[in-house]
Amino acid sequence: MLNDTIKKKEDWSLLKAEDIAHLAVEMASEKKARDIVMLNVAEKCSFASYFVLCSAESDRQLEAIWQAILDSIKDNGILPQHKEGTPQSGWMLADFGSVIVHVMTITEWDYYKLDKLWAAAPAVVRIQ
């Protein structure tokens, strides 16, 4: 677990974008998210280095995944620069600067197909 490898909270100031993205993947996995994908978009867009995408089977699970990701990253001193969406909208987004996290319901996942839209970006992690 990523938290176990970093001994002190002040060490999080050294955290790289990739580490933040891996932590988001880890938390999504713990909350049983589906279709978890971490994409390296650094060479494909100018506003981020990584996208973390995942889906939830219900609004309630979406909220649980979202909270786990935000709480875990916040507990280590990192706050999102921007966040938007609600469980009822089916899509929630958190912008951590060079890491953008998208949590959406399966309906939204199937409709928007962000993983296909960004298919040219290499997948660092893919958990089905």
C-alpha positions in Angstrom: 0.0 0.0 0.0 1.3 3.4 -0.9 0.6 4.9 2.5 2.9 2.3 4.1 5.9 3.3 1.9 5.8 6.9 3.1 6.7 7.2 6.8 5.9 10.8 7.7 3.3 13.2 6.5 5.9 15.8 5.6 7.3 13.3 3.1 4.1 13.8 1.1 5.4 17.2 0.0 7.7 15.0 -2.2 4.8 13.1 -3.7 4.8 13.0 -7.5 1.7 13.1 -9.7 2.2 9.4 -10.4 2.0 8.6 -6.7 -1.2 10.6 -6.3 -2.7 8.8 -9.2 -1.7 5.4 -7.8 -3.2 6.3 -4.5 -6.5 7.2 -6.2 -6.4 3.8 -8.0 -5.8 2.0 -4.7 -8.7 3.7 -3.0 -11.0 3.1 -5.9 -10.0 -0.6 -5.9 -10.6 -0.9 -2.1 -14.2 0.5 -2.7 -14.8 -2.1 -5.4 -14.9 0.4 -8.3 -15.2 -1.1 -11.8 -13.2 -0.3 -14.9 -10.4 1.3 -13.1 -7.9 2.9 -15.5 -4.9 5.1 -14.9 -3.8 6.8 -18.1 -0.5 8.7 -18.7 -1.8 11.7 -20.6 1.3 13.9 -20.3 2.1 13.7 -24.0 -1.5 14.0 -25.1 -2.7 17.0 -23.3 -1.3 20.2 -21.7 -3.3 20.3 -18.5 -2.6 17.0 -16.8 -0.1 14.2 -16.5 -2.5 11.4 -15.4 -6.2 10.6 -15.6 -7.7 8.1 -13.2 -11.1 6.8 -14.4 -13.4 4.4 -12.7 -17.1 3.5 -12.6 -19.6 2.6 -9.8 -22.7 0.5 -9.9 -24.8 3.1 -8.0 -24.9 6.7 -6.8 -24.2 5.4 -3.3 -21.1 3.5 -4.4 -20.0 6.5 -6.5 -20.1 8.7 -3.3 -18.2 6.1 -1.3 -15.4 5.8 -3.9 -15.2 9.6 -4.3 -15.0 10.1 -0.5 -12.3 7.4 -0.1 -10.2 9.0 -2.8 -10.6 12.5 -1.5 -10.1 11.6 2.2 -7.0 9.5 1.5 -5.3 12.2 -0.5 -6.4 14.9 1.9 -5.2 12.9 4.9 -1.8 13.3 3.4 -1.9 17.0 2.9 -3.0 17.3 -0.7 -6.3 19.1 -1.5 -8.0 19.2 -4.9 -7.7 22.4 -6.8 -11.2 21.9 -8.2 -14.0 19.4 -7.8 -17.4 19.1 -9.3 -20.4 16.8 -9.8 -22.7 15.0 -7.5 -23.6 11.4 -7.0 -27.0 12.2 -8.6 -25.3 13.6 -11.7 -23.5 10.3 -12.2 -20.1 11.9 -12.6 -17.7 13.4 -10.1 -14.4 15.0 -10.9 -11.4 16.1 -8.8 -8.5 18.1 -10.2 -5.3 17.6 -8.2 -3.3 19.7 -10.7 -1.5 17.2 -12.8 -3.9 14.4 -11.8 -7.6 14.4 -12.8 -9.8 11.8 -11.2 -13.2 10.9 -12.8 -15.6 8.7 -10.9 -18.8 7.9 -12.8 -21.8 5.6 -12.8 -21.7 2.7 -15.3 -24.4 4.6 -17.4 -22.1 7.6 -17.7 -19.1 5.4 -18.3 -20.9 3.6 -21.2 -22.1 6.9 -22.7 -19.0 9.1 -22.5 -16.4 6.3 -23.0 -13.5 8.5 -21.7 -11.2 5.5 -21.8 -11.8 5.2 -25.5 -11.6 9.0 -26.1 -8.1 8.9 -24.5 -7.1 5.6 -26.0 -3.9 7.0 -27.5 -2.6 7.6 -23.9 -0.8 4.7 -22.4 -2.6 2.8 -19.6 -0.4 2.6 -16.6 -3.0 0.6 -14.6 -6.1 -1.2 -15.9 -8.3 -3.1 -13.5 -11.5 -4.5 -14.9 
